[in-house]
Amino acid sequence: MKRRLVVLVVLTSVLGLSACSTGGISKNNENAFVSGSGSALVLKPADRKPAPAIASPTLGGTQWTLSKSSVTVINVWASWCAPCRAEAPVLEDFAQKNPTINFVGILTRDNASAASDFVSRFRLSYPIATDDSVLTKFRGSLIPDAIPTTIVIDAQGRVAARISGEVTVAIMQKVLESVTGGAVNA
């Protein structure tokens, strides 16, 4: 009996840890998600794969489709995520100062009401896609691996970079300058 109890405790612990490591979450629980370190990975142009064709309804009731002819910043976020709240002003500032770069948010594991409040609070001007199933299309490339994750698509429609975790001004500027090959307004 004691041996079975030990095995059960070990299995329960392993299953609990694996749920956290794959991003398992209870809604509105800030401690039950995988948060990245803010590390950035920029691929060399030769190593970049074509971005998937993705489209989604938006929080504003329109349809968003990924344009593969200009640089696009895709930010995966949720209103209950503290790092998402911290990075929202940074992303909005970059969007405002760099109108030739497309920005879009992809809402994940959240509800429309909380997301609308978030968008209003942080005055986000870019579209917010609501179908997070589009994220599965990034398999075989740089996949979103944390909440938040920011993926950058280059002007040739290829997945060029990923920032896992909270975006900072310095990291965003470095990544965008690397992907665009030029100066970016911070």
Residue pairs with C-beta under 8 A, 6 or more apart in sequence:
18 24
20 32
20 33
20 34
21 34
22 34
23 33
23 34
23 146
23 147
24 32
25 32
25 33
25 109
26 32
27 80
27 109
27 110
27 111
28 80
28 114
29 80
30 80
30 81
30 82
33 78
33 81
33 109
33 146
33 147
34 145
34 146
34 147
35 81
35 83
35 146
35 147
35 165
35 166
36 83
36 145
36 146
36 148
36 149
36 163
36 164
36 165
36 166
37 164
37 165
38 163
38 164
38 165
38 166
38 167
38 168
38 171
39 163
39 164
39 165
40 161
40 162
40 163
40 164
40 171
40 174
40 175
41 142
41 161
41 162
41 163
41 164
42 160
42 161
42 175
42 178
42 179
43 142
43 159
43 160
43 161
45 154
45 158
45 160
48 154
48 156
48 158
48 159
48 160
49 140
49 141
49 158
49 159
50 68
50 157
50 158
50 159
51 66
51 68
51 72
51 141
51 153
51 157
51 158
51 159
52 66
52 134
52 137
52 138
52 141
53 66
53 137
54 65
54 66
54 134
54 137
55 63
55 64
55 65
55 66
55 134
56 63
56 64
56 106
56 129
56 130
56 131
56 134
57 63
57 64
57 129
57 130
57 131
58 64
58 127
58 128
58 129
58 130
59 107
59 112
59 115
59 116
59 119
59 127
59 128
59 130
60 127
60 128
62 127
64 104
64 127
64 129
66 72
66 74
66 104
66 153
67 102
68 153
68 156
68 157
69 155
69 157
70 100
70 101
70 102
70 155
71 100
71 101
71 102
71 152
71 153
71 154
71 155
71 176
71 179
71 180
72 101
72 102
72 103
72 104
72 152
72 153
73 91
73 94
73 95
73 101
73 102
73 103
73 104
73 150
73 151
73 152
73 153
73 176
74 104
74 105
74 106
74 150
74 151
74 152
74 153
75 87
75 91
75 103
75 104
75 105
75 106
75 148
75 149
75 150
75 167
76 105
76 106
76 108
76 132
76 135
76 144
76 147
76 148
76 149
76 150
76 151
77 84
77 87
77 88
77 105
77 106
77 107
77 108
77 147
77 148
78 84
78 107
78 108
78 109
78 110
78 115
78 147
79 85
79 110
79 114
79 115
79 117
79 118
80 110
80 114
81 147
81 148
83 147
83 148
83 165
83 166
84 118
84 147
84 148
84 166
85 118
85 122
86 166
87 148
87 166
87 167
87 168
88 118
88 122
88 124
89 122
90 167
90 168
90 169
90 172
91 103
91 105
91 124
91 126
91 150
91 167
91 172
92 122
92 123
92 124
92 125
92 126
93 169
93 186
94 101
94 103
94 172
94 176
94 184
94 185
94 186
95 101
95 103
95 125
95 126
96 125
97 185
97 186
98 176
98 184
98 185
101 176
101 180
101 184
102 126
103 126
104 126
104 127
104 128
104 129
105 124
105 126
105 127
105 128
105 129
106 128
106 129
106 132
106 134
106 135
107 115
107 128
107 129
107 130
107 132
108 132
108 135
108 147
109 132
109 147
112 130
115 128
115 130
118 124
119 128
135 143
135 144
138 144
138 151
138 159
141 159
142 151
142 159
142 161
142 162
143 162
144 151
144 162
145 162
145 164
146 164
146 165
148 165
148 166
148 167
149 162
149 163
149 164
149 165
150 162
150 163
150 167
150 172
151 159
151 161
151 162
152 159
152 160
152 161
152 162
152 163
152 175
152 176
152 179
153 159
153 160
154 160
154 179
154 180
155 180
160 179
161 175
161 178
161 179
163 171
163 172
163 175
169 186
172 186
173 184
173 186
176 184
177 183
177 184
